[in-house]
Amino acid sequence: MIFVSVQFLLFFIVVTLAYYSLRSRSRWLLLLMASCYFYMVFKPIYILILLLTIVIDYFAGIWIANHTGSRRKLLLVLSIVTNVGILAIFKYFDFFAENFNAISWKIGLNWSLPILKHVYTDFIFPIGLSFHTFQAMSYTIEVYRGNQQPERHFGIYALYVMFYPQLVAGPIERPQNVLHQFHENHPYDWENVKAGLMRMAFGFFKKSVVADRLALMADPAYFDPTHHNGLTLLVATFFYTFRIYCDFSGYSDIALGSAQVMGFKLMENFRTPYFSRSIGEFWGRWHISLSSWFRDYLYIPMGGNRVPEARAYFNRFTVFMVSGLWHGASWNFIIWGFLHGLYLVAAAIRDKFLKRWNITLPQTTWYGYLQVVLTFLLVMFTWVFFAVGDRPDLTVGEEVRSSFLILNKIAHLSLSDTLQSVLNTTEMWFCMLLILFLLIKEHYVLHIPTRKDSTFWVLFIGLTIVTYFFGVFGSNQFIYFQF
């Protein structure tokens, strides 16, 4: 079910009213049934895949807690292999097969593996599979580490994996933060309702008014870069940088807000990432639930930075390339992850030599602004690969060539270039004003005030009206739904 739809608004109202109408001990069942319906709206059959992983990890958690020694570790490995195996089959098999087939034909073997999307023409990637797979894995890992007691209530554990606000695009929760909340009573709290509704309203605004409007210019340019000049592609890249942020953080706002209305607190996923002064700081502010997941479950177990210098660099590259692959089965996503790993390693090497030569960087306000601008430009450069990475019309290698074509045209743009866009001049300036408004709001107002009822109603109704009249409503689903 798409958040930005009348269907979801009706669903949210009915579920929330029913939630507060029931006694506390019955609410989990309502939320579980609602979450199943929410997921099955996309493609009903895939609920079976979700159910399979839930059953496996539910029993794995209990068995891990009941055993010691090597058997305990074996159970964890089996659980992880099962989860990763399901993810690999649905998300990466075609990528592996296409690359295998290309290499095979290149060297003259002429072997080939079947492509699932060609064999099964109605094959659709299970929506949100990467998100709930990682959330399920965090549960068994935390039980293995002794940080979480196994959940004995099957329905509560299923709800932990399937809770509808964050089921298909996160945040990727930890059991310590969420599981206990499903056992607790959440009485009706008007302050929570106001704050949640306001956050949802701003999430709808970011998605419909900002992200989908910027897409009107960015998408055509990226879909056909051959027939667009450097200036157009540069502006499209700038717009895409804010589009993907408003798209994903808008989803997170709606998810956190809808949960907060019912008294649940989910982890923050974004903290003004485009105001970061370094790539390291950026990853502490962008998709926080995923970056912290890789830090805790991959980077630190690999040794983190507590190993020899060369190994620490290798660890960073590995984590970010795996992160890139997590986002999509494409060489573009791997390159995207590699570039961020390269940025971090380059920064570590720079800091090492600055320390050796006793050089202290300026601490002035203007130097801080310069750091923010440079970090933003570095991030914007990598979005070129991300934006082209999951185009279904491109074969293996074509997405990489398309990305470098875009970068080449941007690098050789001419002052005589004219902007090619379906948007007229007024609409382009409106897009720029939306970006400026977003930056000012997120810099000065982290949370829209809702304490006074009068303030809440004015802002909430005003934001709803603006979204209705200026929103772009169509078939644009959230970008991260495909991951």
N, C-alpha and C positions, 0 to 999 in steps of 0.2 A: 504494500500500500504506500503510495507516494504521500509524503507529508503535506505538500502543497496541493491539496485537492479538497473538494467538498466532502468526498467520501471520508477522508481522515478527520475532518472537523466534526462530522456527525459521529464517527467512531469514538473520538476523544471525549466528546460531551456525554455520550451514552455510557462509556466505560467509567468515566470519572464520577458521574452521578450514581451509577450502580455501586461503585467502590465505596463511596461514603454512605450508601444505604444499607450495606451489609455489615454484619458483625465482623470483628477483626479476624477471627479464626477462619472465616470463609473467604476472605479477600484474595488469598493466594490462588484459589481455584479460579476465581473470576479473571484475575490477571493472566493466569496461564492459558485459559481458554481464549481470552482476547488476543494474547500474543500469538497463539496458534493460528487464529483467524487472520490476524495482521500479516503473518508470513505467508499463509496459503493463498492470499489474494494474488501474489505474484505468479506462483506456479505450484499448485497443491501437492504434486508428487514429491517435491523436494523436501517436504516436511519429514519424509521417511529417512532421509540422510541425516537430518538434524536429530531425529529421534534415535538413530543408531549411535551417533557419537555421544548423546546424552546417556544412554544405557551403558555404554562401554565405560565412560569416565565416572559415572556414578558408582558402579561396582569397583572400578579400579581404585577410587579414593578410599573406599572401605577396606579393600584387600591390602592396599599399601599400608594403611594404619594398623592392620592386624598382623603384619609380618615384619620381620627384621632381616638384616643382612642382605645377601645377594638377591634373595627372592623379592625383597622389597624394591630393589633397584630394577630388577627384571620387569616387574609389574609396571613401574613408571615408564620404562623404555617401550614396552608393548603398547601402553596407552598413547604415548607420543607418536610412535610409528603408525598406529592406526589413524590418528588425527591427521598427521602429515601426509599419510598415504592417500586418504580420501581427498584432501586438498590437492595433492599432486595429480591425481587422476583427472579431476574435473578442471583444474586450473592450468596445469602445466603439461599434460600429456600431448596436446596438439602442438605446443611450442617445441617440445623435445622431438616429436615426430617430424615436424616441418624442417627443423635444423638437421636431423638425421638424414632425411630424404635429400635435402639440398647437398649435403656433403657426399652422400652416396652417389648421386648423379655426377657430382663434380669429379670424383675419382674413378668413375666408370663402373662401379659395382651395380648400379641400377636397382639397388634394394629399396624397398619403400615400406613405411608403416602407415596404417590407416589414419586418416584425420577424422576425429569424432564428429566435428561439425559438418563434415562432408558426408559421412556415413549416415548420421542421424540428423536430417535436415532441420528437425525441430529442437535440436540440442541447445539448451540455454544454460549458461553458467549459474549455479545456485547463488542467488543474491545474498551478499553479506557473508559468504562462506569463510573468507579469511578472518573476519572479525570474530564470529562466534567460535571458530576453531581455536584462535589464540586465547580467547577468554576461557574456554574449556581446558586448554593446556595449562593456563596459569593456576587453575584449581588443583589439578593433580600434582603439579610441581610444588605448590605451597603445602599440600598435605604431606608430600614426601619430605619436605624440609622441616616439618613439624610446626609450621607457622599457622596452620589451619586444621581444625578438627574436621573429619569427614562428615559431610551432611547426610544424615540418615533418612531424612524425609525426601523421598524421590520427587514429589511434586515441587518442593521448594528448590531442589537442585535444578530441576528442569526449568523453573522460572528464572533462576540465576543465569542460565544460558540464553533463555528466550525472551527476557523482559522486553516488551515491544519498543519502548523509547530508544534503546540502544542496540537493538537486535541486528540491524543490517549495516550500520556504519559507525558503531561505537558510541561513546568511548569504550575501549577494551578494559573492562573492570577487573579488579582483583577480588577474590572471595572475601578477604578480610573487610573490605569496604561495603560490600553489598549483601552478602548472605544473611548476616544478622538482621538487616533491615526488613527482610521478608518475614522474620519471626516477630517483629515488633508491631505494636499498635500505633497507628498514625492517626491521631484525632484530627478532625477538621480544624485548619488553622488559616484564617483569612489572610494573614500576612504572607504565608507560604503561597497561597492561591494567587494573590496579587503579584508577588515577585515572579512566580512561575509563568503566569499569563503574559506579563510584560516581556519576559525573556523570550517566550514563544513568538510574541508579536514582532520583536526586533529580529528574530531569526527568519520569520516569513519576509520581513522587509529586506534583509540582506540577500536572501535567495531570489525573491521575485523581482524586486525593484532594482537591485544592484547587479547581482551575478548574472541573471538571465538577460538583463539589458546589455551588459558588457559582452555577453555571448553573441549578440546580434552582429557585432562587429568582428569579434575575434574568431568565431567558428568558420565563417566563409573564407577568411584569409588563410587559416591553417589547413582547411580542407583542400584548397587549391592554391598552394604557394607559387606554383609555376606562373600563374597569371596575375600575381600581385607584386608590386614593387617593394623596395626596401623600407620606405617610410611607412607604408601600410602594414607590413609585417612587424615593424618595430612597435607601432601603436597597438597592433593586435597582441603582441607579447606583453606589453605593459598592461593592457586590459585583462588579458588572461591571468596575469599575476594576481590581480585583485578579484577576478572572477572566481578562481579556484578557492581563494581564501574565504570569500563571502558565501560561496556554495557550501563548503565543508563546515565552516564555523557556524553558518546559518543553520545547517542540520543539527550541529551540536547544541546550539541554543534552543532549538525546538525540542530536542531530546531531553536536555537537562531541565528545561522549563516544564514539559509535560510530566516528568517524574516529580519535580518539586511541587506541583499542584497537588499530588497525592501524598506528599510528605517524604519522598525519597530524595536522597542526596547522591548524585553521581559526580565523578571526578571531573575537574575542569580539563578541557582538551586544547584550549588556545588561550594565550595571554599576550595580546598585541605583538605578534611575531615580527611584523615589519618595522618595529622600532628597535630591533636587536642591533647590538654593536659588533657582533661577531657571528660566525656560523654556529659555533658552539652554543652561544646564547639563543640563536634562532631555534635550534633543536630542543632547547629547554622551554620554548614557548609554542612550538608548532606540533600539532598532533601528539600532545604530551603523553597520552595513554600508550601510544605505539612506541615512541622513542624510549620511554621508561621501561616498557616491556622488553625491548631489545637490550637495554642496558642491564636489567636485572637477570634476564634469563639466557642471554647469549654473551654479551660483552664481558661482564664480571666473571662468569664461569670460564671464559677463555683466558682469564688472567687480567683483563682490563689493562690498566697502565702500571700494574705492579710486576711487570715482567721486563726483560731487556728492551731497550728502546726500539729496535727493529721489530720485535714481536708485538710491541704495543701499536706500532703503525699498521702492522698486518691485521691486528685485531680490529682496528677502526675501519680499514678498508673492507674487511670481511663483513662486519656488521652492516655497513651502509650498502654494500652490494646485495646482501640478503634482503635488506629493507627495500631496495629497489625492486628485486624480484618478487617480494611480497605484494607490491603494488600492482604488478601485472606481468604476464608472460610475454615479455618483449625485450629485445636488446636495448631499446630506448630507456626502459626503466632501470636496467642494469647500469647503463651509462649515467643516468641521472643519479643513482646511488653512488657510483664510482666518483663522480665529480664532487659530491658532498664529502665523501671520504677524503678525497684529494685536498679539498679546502681545509679540513681539520688537520690533516697531517702537515700541510704547508704552514699552517698557523703554529703548530707545535714546534716545527723546525725553526721558524722565525723567532718565536719566544725563547728558544734555546740559545740562539746566537745573540739576541738582544741581552740576555742575562749574562752571557759570557763576556760580552763587550761593555757591560755596565751602561747600556743605553736605556734610558727611561722615556717612554712615549709621553707626549703631552697629555695633560689632564684637563684641558680647557673645554668649555662648552662647545666651541666651534669644531674642535677636533672630534668631540663626541658626535656632532651632527655629521661630520665627514664619514665616521665609521658606520653610522646608520645608513647613509647613502650608498657606500661601497658594498656593505653587506646586502642591501636590497638589490643592487645591480647584479651581484654574484648569484643570488637566489633566482632573480628574474631570468638570467641566462640559462639556468638549468631547467626552468619550466618549459623551454622550447622542446626539450626531449620528452618531458612528461606529457605535454599536450598532444604530441603526435604518437605517443607510445601505444595507445590502445585503439587505433583506427582499424576497424575490421576489414576495410577495403584494401589494406596494404599487406603484402606478403613479407616473408622474412628478409630483412635487409632493406626493404623499400622505406620503412619508417625511419631508419637511420639516415638514408640518403635524403629523404624529405627534410629531416631536421637540419642537416648540414646545408641544404639548399636555402632554408630560411635564414640560417646564421650568415651564410655567404651574402645573401641579398641585403641583410641588415648592415653587414660590414661595408658593403659597397653602395649604400644608399646615396642618392644624389639630392642636392638642394633643389633640383628642378622637379623632383618627384611630386606627384599630386596624390592626395589621400583617396584611396579607393574603398568606399564603404557604402552599405545599404542605408546607413544613417546619414541624415543631412547635417549641416553645420550646427544647427540648434540642438539636435539630439546628441551630437558629439560633445558639445559644451555641457549639456546636461549630465552626460556620463562623467565628465571631469569634475563637475560640482558634486556628484554623488561620491566619488572617490575622496574628494577633499572633505566632505561632510563626515565620511566614515573615519578618516584619519583624525580629524578634530575630536569627534565624539569618543573614539577609543583612547585618545591620549588624555583627555580631561574627564571623561565620564565613563568609568568602568562599569558601573551598575546604574541603570536608569532608576531614579527615586520613585518609590511606591509607598512610602510610609503614610503620607496623608492620602485619604481616600479621594479627595477632590483632585489632587495632583495625578493620582493613578488613573482616574477615569478620563481626565483631559488628555493625558499622554497616550493612554491605551486606545481610546477611540480615535484620536488624531492619527496615530500610527497605523491603525487598521484602515482608516479612510485613505490615507496616502498610499498604502500598499494596494488597496483595491483599484484605485484610479491610475496609479503609475506602474503597477506590477506588469510584468510580461508573463502571461500564462499560456502555456502550451504543453508540449510533450517532453520538455527538458527535465529529466530526472536528475537526482543528485549525482555528481561525478563519482563519489566514492561508493555508490551502490554497486558498481561493477567490480569492486575489489572484495 
